[in-house]
Amino acid sequence: MANNTTHVTPNSSFGRTKGVIAFFGAKEYDRESFDRVNETYGFEIRYYKGHLSMHNVVLTKDVDAVCIFVNYIVGKDIIDELVKNNVKLLALRCAGFNNVDLEAAKGRLPVVRVPAYSPYAVAEYTLALMLSLNRKIHRAYSRTRDANFSLNGLMGFDMYGKTVGIIGTGKIAKILVHILRGLGMQVLAYDIYPDEEFAAP
């Protein structure tokens, strides 16, 4: 049986004294962030380390909402059990929803998701990876940790003036384009639905 931690606070929700939310696959950072937000709302939160499955779906009995991550497969069998257990909402801690049988949930169990992550965070992380690859940062870190200060094989190149290609120009890519231009790079971008206004010089 998965370990769980329960936090009880007094506010009302879902038509009872306190709403109950079960989080499956909860990590420490999940607990920290959701506990902090919950100070405003006062739900009873139950955290479970294990993935939601037919083996532990019994833990959702009389829970108002169930929150899962992107790598859980919620098919018709689990949907049926959630409905039987009187769960009123399935919340996904992710933008994707292809892991849930929406047809089985239709008209029976509302399913919600995160509509978008911070596009700035993803674009900035993309730049961090580009710089790490170019400047061999991970390899350099490993060497210096072992007191090896040789520069052989660690030379990168100036990104200034280089041309970078980007496929797909959604929110994240557009922010990345601005960042890379700020480094003095030339950007070639492709999208099957081009944004002519954005592409204009």
C-alpha positions as CSV (number, residue, x, y, z in Angstrom):
1,M,0.0,0.0,0.0
2,A,1.4,3.4,-0.9
3,N,2.3,5.8,2.0
4,N,0.2,8.8,2.4
5,T,0.1,12.1,4.3
6,T,-3.1,13.8,5.1
7,H,-3.6,17.5,5.8
8,V,-6.9,18.7,7.1
9,T,-8.1,22.3,7.1
10,P,-11.5,23.8,7.7
11,N,-12.8,25.4,4.5
12,S,-15.8,24.0,2.6
13,S,-15.9,22.7,-1.0
14,F,-17.7,20.2,-3.1
15,G,-20.8,20.5,-1.0
16,R,-19.3,19.0,2.2
17,T,-17.5,20.4,5.3
18,K,-14.1,20.0,3.5
19,G,-13.3,18.8,0.0
20,V,-10.9,15.9,-0.3
21,I,-8.3,15.7,-3.0
22,A,-6.1,12.6,-3.6
23,F,-2.7,13.2,-5.3
24,F,-1.1,10.1,-6.8
25,G,2.6,9.9,-7.6
26,A,3.3,12.9,-5.3
27,K,6.8,14.1,-5.0
28,E,8.2,16.4,-2.3
29,Y,8.0,19.4,-4.6
30,D,4.4,18.6,-5.3
31,R,3.6,18.6,-1.6
32,E,5.4,21.9,-1.0
33,S,3.7,23.7,-3.8
34,F,0.2,22.4,-3.3
35,D,0.3,22.8,0.5
36,R,1.4,26.4,0.0
37,V,-1.5,27.1,-2.4
38,N,-3.9,25.1,-0.2
39,E,-3.4,27.5,2.6
40,T,-5.9,29.7,0.8
41,Y,-8.4,27.1,-0.1
42,G,-8.3,24.6,2.8
43,F,-9.0,21.3,1.1
44,E,-8.1,18.0,2.8
45,I,-5.2,16.6,0.7
46,R,-4.1,13.0,0.7
47,Y,-0.7,12.3,-1.0
48,Y,0.1,8.9,-2.3
49,K,3.5,7.9,-3.7
50,G,2.2,5.2,-6.0
51,H,0.7,5.6,-9.5
52,L,-3.1,5.4,-9.8
53,S,-3.9,1.9,-10.9
54,M,-6.6,-0.8,-10.5
55,H,-4.6,-2.1,-7.5
56,N,-5.0,1.2,-5.5
57,V,-8.0,2.9,-7.0
58,V,-9.9,1.9,-3.8
59,L,-8.0,4.8,-2.1
60,T,-10.2,7.1,-4.1
61,K,-13.5,6.0,-2.4
62,D,-15.5,9.1,-1.4
63,V,-12.6,11.4,-2.6
64,D,-13.9,14.5,-4.4
65,A,-11.0,15.0,-6.8
66,V,-8.1,12.8,-8.0
67,C,-4.9,14.4,-9.3
68,I,-2.5,12.4,-11.4
69,F,0.6,13.0,-13.6
70,V,1.2,12.6,-17.3
71,N,2.7,9.0,-17.1
72,Y,-0.5,7.4,-15.7
73,I,-2.7,5.5,-18.0
74,V,-6.4,6.0,-17.0
75,G,-8.5,3.6,-19.1
76,K,-12.2,2.8,-19.0
77,D,-11.7,0.3,-16.1
78,I,-10.2,2.9,-13.8
79,I,-12.7,5.6,-15.0
80,D,-15.5,3.2,-14.0
81,E,-14.0,2.7,-10.6
82,L,-13.5,6.4,-10.0
83,V,-17.2,7.0,-10.9
84,K,-18.3,4.1,-8.7
85,N,-16.2,5.7,-5.9
86,N,-18.1,9.0,-6.3
87,V,-15.0,10.9,-7.5
88,K,-16.3,14.2,-9.0
89,L,-13.2,15.4,-10.9
90,L,-10.0,14.0,-12.5
91,A,-7.2,16.6,-12.6
92,L,-4.1,16.1,-14.6
93,R,-0.8,17.7,-13.5
94,C,0.2,18.1,-17.2
95,A,-0.8,19.7,-20.5
96,G,-1.3,16.4,-22.3
97,F,-4.4,14.2,-21.9
98,N,-3.8,11.4,-24.3
99,N,-3.3,9.1,-21.4
100,V,-6.9,9.3,-20.3
101,D,-9.9,7.6,-22.0
102,L,-11.9,10.7,-22.5
103,E,-14.7,8.8,-24.2
104,A,-15.2,6.7,-21.1
105,A,-15.2,9.8,-18.9
106,K,-17.5,11.8,-21.2
107,G,-20.7,12.9,-19.3
108,R,-19.6,10.9,-16.2
109,L,-16.3,12.4,-14.9
110,P,-15.0,15.9,-15.7
111,V,-11.3,15.9,-16.7
112,V,-9.2,19.0,-16.4
113,R,-5.5,19.7,-17.3
114,V,-2.8,22.4,-17.1
115,P,-3.5,24.5,-20.2
116,A,0.1,25.6,-20.5
117,Y,3.4,25.8,-18.7
118,S,5.6,28.9,-18.6
119,P,6.9,29.2,-22.1
120,Y,9.7,31.4,-20.8
121,A,11.0,28.7,-18.5
122,V,11.1,26.2,-21.4
123,A,12.8,28.6,-23.8
124,E,15.4,29.6,-21.1
125,Y,16.1,25.9,-20.4
126,T,16.5,25.3,-24.1
127,L,19.2,28.0,-24.2
128,A,20.8,26.5,-21.1
129,L,21.1,23.1,-22.9
130,M,22.5,24.7,-26.0
131,L,25.2,26.5,-24.0
132,S,25.9,23.3,-22.0
133,L,26.4,21.3,-25.2
134,N,28.5,24.0,-26.9
135,R,30.8,24.7,-24.0
136,K,31.0,21.1,-22.8
137,I,29.9,22.3,-19.3
138,H,29.0,18.9,-17.9
139,R,32.2,17.3,-19.1
140,A,34.2,20.3,-17.7
141,Y,32.4,19.9,-14.4
142,S,33.2,16.2,-14.1
143,R,36.8,16.8,-14.9
144,T,37.4,19.6,-12.4
145,R,35.6,17.6,-9.7
146,D,38.4,15.0,-10.3
147,A,41.1,17.8,-10.2
148,N,41.6,17.4,-14.0
149,F,42.0,20.9,-15.5
150,S,42.9,19.9,-19.0
151,L,41.1,21.9,-21.7
152,N,41.5,19.2,-24.4
153,G,38.1,18.5,-25.9
154,L,36.3,21.3,-24.1
155,M,36.5,24.0,-26.6
156,G,33.2,25.3,-27.9
157,F,32.5,28.2,-30.3
158,D,31.1,31.6,-30.3
159,M,27.3,31.5,-30.8
160,Y,27.3,35.1,-31.9
161,G,26.9,35.4,-35.6
162,K,25.9,31.7,-36.0
163,T,22.7,30.6,-37.7
164,V,20.2,28.4,-35.8
165,G,17.2,26.6,-37.3
166,I,13.9,26.2,-35.4
167,I,11.1,23.9,-36.5
168,G,7.7,25.1,-35.2
169,T,7.0,28.6,-34.0
170,G,4.6,28.3,-31.1
171,K,4.8,30.4,-27.9
172,I,8.0,28.7,-26.7
173,A,9.8,29.0,-30.0
174,K,8.9,32.7,-30.4
175,I,10.4,33.5,-27.0
176,L,13.5,31.4,-27.9
177,V,13.9,33.4,-31.1
178,H,14.0,36.7,-29.2
179,I,16.6,35.2,-26.8
180,L,18.8,33.9,-29.6
181,R,18.6,37.2,-31.5
182,G,19.7,38.8,-28.3
183,L,22.9,36.7,-28.5
184,G,23.5,38.0,-32.0
185,M,22.4,34.8,-33.8
186,Q,20.7,34.6,-37.1
187,V,17.4,32.6,-36.9
188,L,15.7,30.5,-39.6
189,A,12.3,29.3,-38.5
190,Y,9.8,27.0,-40.1
191,D,6.1,26.4,-39.4
192,I,3.4,24.8,-41.5
193,Y,1.2,27.7,-40.3
194,P,3.6,30.7,-40.5
195,D,3.0,33.8,-38.5
196,E,3.7,36.5,-41.1
197,E,3.5,39.3,-38.5
198,F,6.0,37.7,-36.2
199,A,8.3,36.9,-39.2
200,A,8.3,40.5,-40.5
201,P,11.6,42.3,-39.9
